[in-house]
Amino acid sequence: MTRYSEPKYRTILEAEKGELEALKAQSANDEWKPSFHIHPQYGLLNDPNGLAWFKGKYHVFYQWYPYGAYHGMKHWAHVSSEDLAHFDRHDTAITPVEDYESHGAYSGASLQVRDELYLYYTGNVKYDAEARDAHQCLAIMNENGEIRKYEHNPLIKSVPAGYTGHVRDPKVFEKDGQYYMLLGAQRENQTGAIIVYQSPDALNWSFLGELSVEIDLEGYMWECPDYFEVDGKDFLIFSPQGIEPDGENYHNVFNTIYVAGTLNLNELSFTVDEYHELDKGFDFYAPQSFDADGKRLLYGWAGVGEVKFPTDQNNWAHCLTLPRELVRKGNRLLQRPAESLELLKGAPVTEGELSPGSANIKLGSVKAWRATFAAEQAADLKLELFSSENERFTIIYDHKAKKVVTDRSDMAHVTEAQYGTKREVTLTEELSHMDIIVDHSIAEVFINGGAAVFTCRVFPLSEDKQMNVSTDAELNYEVHQMKRGI
Ligand code: FRU
C-alpha cells in the first residue's frame, strides 16, 4: 500500500541547512520557556516516554516533533539527570527512519533487561489521513548511553484481529518470571481497550487477549496504559479519549484516570476498587510512572490534544510536569512534588504568618518560584497569582463546600476556553496545605500533600507581578525562588 505523505512527516535528518539552528534561535529567548520543567528547545513536546532510573541516572525521554508547534513526525528526545533536578540534553534517542515507523516513533515505556535499557515504542505507519497500522518496536540503550534499534524490529507486526490501527504505547513489566506488555487499543467497534502480550525473554511476544477492566467509562480509544504497585496495591493508569464531562471530572478534551484494584494476569482482569481522575487541572495527559530506589515517580505531559498556545509563534510548545512521587492512601494516590525539587530552592522572596486579612507578596519579575501555605484551622482562602492591573489567575478555597477552584478566565491569554476556564475539586478533608510551583508558563498546585493536583499552563504578561492572599485563617507561608534545572 502506498504511504501517506505530508510535509510534516519529515525526520530531523532531513532538515535543510541552517533550519534547526534557526528554530533553536527563534525560541531561545521566549520568556515563557520554563527553567526547571523539561521542555523542548524547539518544536513540540508531548508524552513522557521510557522513564527510568538506570545505572545511576534518571532518564527521561519524550515525544518530540522538531519543526514547529504542531503534531508531526514524532521522535524520542532524551534528557538525563543524576539528581532528578538538573537535566542534560542528549542527542535524539529515536529517529523514525525505518519502514516500520514511517510516520513516527510513538510513545512507550522502558525496562531494564540485564545491563541494558529496553525502550519499547510504537512504529506508526499511515496509509492516508485515516488509515494506519501500528508495529511494536524496540530500541536498546547500553550502559554507555548508546542507543541502537533492535535488528529484528518490529517485535510485534501490525495489530491483532478485532482492533483498528490504533494500538500503541507499550508498557512492559516483569511478573513471576514472565514479561508482559500492555497496549492502548481501539476495538473495531470504535471503543477503547487495553490488550496484553506475554514474552519469556522480553523479545518474542504472543498475544494473550484483552484486559477486562470493569469500569463505566468507555471512550473511543484508550491511550498510554501504565501499571504498577504501590504499597501492596495494584494501580492502572490510562488516558481514555472520548469521555464526557461528569460533575467535577473530565473537563479537558482528553483526560486521564487511575484505577485502584487487583491485576490478575491469568484471568486477564483488573478488578476495580475505585477510580479517579488523576489531575484536576487544565493541562495534563498521558502520564507514565517508574520505580527509582523504591519510590514510584510519575511524569505527565502538561498538555493535551491540539491546543493553540501563544508560544506557537516561536515554534515551540509544551513541557512535562514536575516529577511526582506517588504515595498510596487506601485506594487513592497522593502525588507529591519529588523531594529532589528541594535542590532547586533559591533565594527567599518572603515568609511569615498571616492573621485573618490580606497580603500582597511582591514577585516583580521573578518567574520561577514556589509558595507553600499551611493553615492549622480551615477557613476561606483566596489567592491571586500573576496579579497586576491587567490579569490574575485565581485559586479559591470555599471552606463550607470544601471546594478548591482554579480559574484562569482573568488572564490576558486564555487558552482552550471552549473547555471552560475553571476547574474544581471537592476535597475529602479540609484544606490544610497548599504547595504552588510556578515556572514561567506553568503552575502546578498541590493540595493537602498531593490529595488533589491541578496542572495549569498560564501565559502571564511580561510586567511586574504580585500574589495577593486573603484569608479568614491563621496562615504560615513561605515563598522562594526556584533555580534553573534545564
Ligand atoms: C498520547 C499519544 C499517544 C501516542 C503519542 C503520539 O498523547 O497520542 O497515544 O503514542 O501521543 O505522539
Residues whose N, C-alpha, C, O or C-beta is under 5 A from the ligand:
A	BS01	FRU	N46 D47 Q63 K74 Y106 S107 R168 D169 E223 C224 A286
